[in-house]
């Protein structure tokens, strides 16, 4: 049979249309964080739907982290500022149902870390370098695993901030926490402390010297050394080869 080929259509429920319109208003800036939606009664009138339909739409928006809603609130639901919580939840779910493998998550983290160090080497401020120095000092002085881990996170957060890229900051935080949680029961941190501190010091020296390619390679190598025992052989090799190639090109 010749002629155009059409796709099956999906029935769209009324609450989904409400969600779409409110999301668009938030994304376009018509509704800003801290502002409130109309009351449930006003939404019922504006959308010409029942109270249960309005409440279902508000439930979906709240689950997505876009609004804070209480049934019957006369002031209407509050529009919330963006947080990485929804992204964290989605990626965690994908990892738990095996849609994202540990290898894929670590590869993504290597890409993010490499980019963060590359930018940080160019864009860092003296105060950001001081934050990184202080984090390493806390790692050395840490007495317990929790204290050491918190200082390590502080170091990576400082590097991400020094990159000047908010997407790198958000994604790095989300991916790092998911990866660590997935293998938390396998990590033997005391055996890795000295090597981890040495890696951080080497990468920081490269950032301080403004050598982005070297800092990126060291960061990726550190992640490979740490996570390779938990991954299939060769899972991270291509990223290490790419980092080495970038560094060679930069020095040419």
C-alpha positions in Angstrom: 0.0 0.0 0.0 1.5 3.3 -1.1 1.0 6.7 0.5 1.9 8.2 3.9 2.6 6.0 6.9 1.0 7.2 10.1 2.0 6.4 13.7 -0.5 5.2 16.3 -1.8 8.1 18.5 -1.7 8.1 22.3 -4.7 9.1 24.4 -3.7 12.1 26.5 -5.5 12.5 29.8 -6.6 15.9 31.0 -4.2 16.0 33.9 -1.3 15.5 31.5 -2.3 18.6 29.5 -2.4 20.6 32.8 1.1 19.3 33.6 2.3 20.3 30.2 0.9 23.9 30.4 2.3 24.5 33.9 5.7 23.0 33.0 5.8 25.3 30.0 4.9 28.3 32.2 7.8 27.5 34.5 10.3 26.8 31.7 9.4 30.0 29.9 9.8 32.1 33.0 6.1 33.0 33.2 6.2 31.3 36.6 9.3 31.8 38.7 10.6 30.0 41.8 8.7 31.2 44.9 5.6 32.2 43.0 2.4 30.3 43.5 -0.1 28.7 41.2 -3.7 29.6 41.4 -5.8 27.7 44.1 -7.2 24.3 43.2 -10.6 25.9 42.7 -9.2 28.5 40.3 -7.3 25.8 38.4 -10.5 23.8 38.1 -12.3 26.8 36.6 -9.4 27.8 34.3 -8.9 24.2 32.9 -12.5 23.2 33.1 -11.7 20.0 34.9 -12.6 18.3 38.2 -10.8 18.7 41.5 -9.4 15.1 41.2 -7.9 16.0 37.8 -6.2 19.1 39.2 -4.9 17.2 42.2 -3.5 14.4 40.0 -1.7 17.1 37.9 -0.3 18.7 41.1 0.8 15.3 42.3 2.8 14.7 39.1 4.4 18.1 39.3 5.4 17.6 42.9 6.9 14.2 42.1 9.0 15.9 39.4 10.2 18.5 42.0 8.6 21.4 40.2 6.1 22.5 42.9 5.3 22.0 46.6 1.6 21.3 47.0 -0.8 20.5 49.9 -4.4 19.5 49.1 -6.8 22.3 49.7 -4.1 25.0 50.2 -5.9 28.3 49.6 -2.7 29.9 48.4 -2.0 27.4 45.7 1.1 25.2 45.0 4.5 26.9 45.3 6.9 26.8 42.4 10.2 25.4 43.5 13.7 26.3 42.3 15.5 23.6 40.3 17.5 21.0 42.2 19.4 17.9 41.0 17.1 15.7 43.1 14.9 14.7 40.2 17.9 13.9 38.0 19.5 11.9 40.9 16.3 9.9 41.3 15.9 9.1 37.6 19.5 8.0 37.2 19.5 6.0 40.4 16.3 4.2 39.2 17.9 3.5 35.8 21.0 2.0 37.5 19.0 -0.2 39.8 17.0 -1.7 37.0 20.1 -2.3 35.0 19.4 0.3 32.3 22.7 1.9 33.2 25.6 -0.3 34.1 28.3 0.7 36.6 30.8 0.8 33.7 28.6 3.4 31.8 28.3 5.5 35.0 32.0 5.5 35.6 32.7 6.3 32.0 30.4 9.3 32.2 32.0 10.4 35.5 35.4 10.2 33.8 34.2 12.4 31.0 32.7 14.9 33.5 35.8 14.9 35.7 38.1 15.4 32.8 36.1 18.4 31.5 35.9 19.8 35.0 39.7 19.7 35.5 40.4 21.0 32.0 38.2 24.1 32.7 39.4 24.5 36.3 43.0 24.7 35.2 42.1 27.8 33.1 39.4 29.4 35.2 40.2 28.8 38.8 40.5 31.6 41.4 43.0 31.8 44.3 40.1 31.1 46.7 39.1 28.0 44.8 42.6 26.7 44.9 42.6 27.3 48.7 39.4 25.3 49.0 41.1 22.4 47.2 44.2 22.6 49.4 41.9 22.7 52.5 40.0 19.6 51.4 43.2 17.6 50.9 44.4 18.7 54.3 41.2 17.4 55.8 41.7 14.1 53.9 45.1 13.7 55.5 43.8 14.5 58.9 40.6 12.4 58.7 40.3 9.8 61.4 37.3 7.9 60.1 35.9 6.8 56.7 33.0 9.2 56.8 35.3 12.2 57.5 37.7 11.1 54.8 34.8 10.7 52.3 33.3 14.1 53.1 36.7 15.8 52.5 37.1 13.9 49.2 33.6 15.1 48.1 34.5 18.7 49.1 37.6 18.5 46.9 35.7 17.3 43.8 33.0 19.9 44.5 35.6 22.6 44.6 37.0 21.5 41.2 33.5 21.4 39.7 32.8 24.9 40.9 36.2 26.1 39.5 35.1 24.8 36.1 32.5 27.5 36.1 29.9 25.2 34.5 26.7 24.5 36.4 25.8 21.4 34.4 29.2 19.8 35.2 28.6 20.7 38.9 25.1 19.1 39.0 25.9 16.0 36.9 29.2 15.3 38.7 27.5 15.4 42.1 24.7 13.1 40.9 26.8 10.6 39.1 29.5 10.4 41.9 27.0 9.7 44.6 25.2 7.0 42.5 28.5 5.3 41.7 29.8 5.3 45.2 26.5 4.0 46.6 26.5 1.1 44.1 29.9 -0.2 45.4 29.9 1.2 48.9 29.9 -2.3 50.4 32.9 -3.3 48.3 35.2 -0.4 49.0 38.1 -0.8 51.4 38.9 2.8 51.9 41.9 2.5 54.4 43.9 0.6 51.8 43.2 3.4 49.2 43.8 6.5 51.3 47.4 7.2 50.6 47.0 6.6 46.9 43.9 8.7 46.7 45.6 11.7 48.5 48.6 11.4 46.1 46.3 11.4 43.1 44.5 14.5 44.4 47.8 16.3 45.0 49.1 15.5 41.6 45.9 16.7 39.9 45.8 19.9 42.0 49.4 20.7 41.1 48.5 20.4 37.4 45.4 22.7 37.9 47.6 25.2 39.8 50.1 25.2 36.9 47.3 25.8 34.4 48.0 22.4 32.6 44.4 21.4 31.8 45.2 18.3 29.7 47.5 16.9 32.3 45.0 17.5 35.1 42.3 15.8 33.1 44.5 12.8 32.4 45.4 12.5 36.0 41.8 12.7 37.1 40.7 10.0 34.6 43.6 7.8 35.6 42.7 8.1 39.3 39.1 7.1 38.6 40.3 4.2 36.5 42.7 3.0 39.2 39.9 3.2 41.8 37.0 1.6 39.9 38.7 -0.9 37.5 38.6 -3.7 40.0 34.8 -3.5 40.0 34.4 -3.4 36.2 34.9 -5.6 33.1 38.5 -5.6 31.8 39.2 -2.8 29.4 35.9 -0.9 30.2 37.8 2.4 30.8 40.7 2.0 28.5 39.4 4.1 25.6 38.9 7.1 27.8 42.5 6.9 29.2 43.8 6.6 25.6 41.8 9.7 24.6 43.0 11.7 27.6 46.6 10.8 26.7 46.1 11.8 23.1 44.6 15.2 24.2 47.6 15.8 26.5 50.1 15.0 23.7 48.2 17.3 21.3 48.3 20.0 23.8 52.0 19.7 24.3 52.8 19.6 20.6 
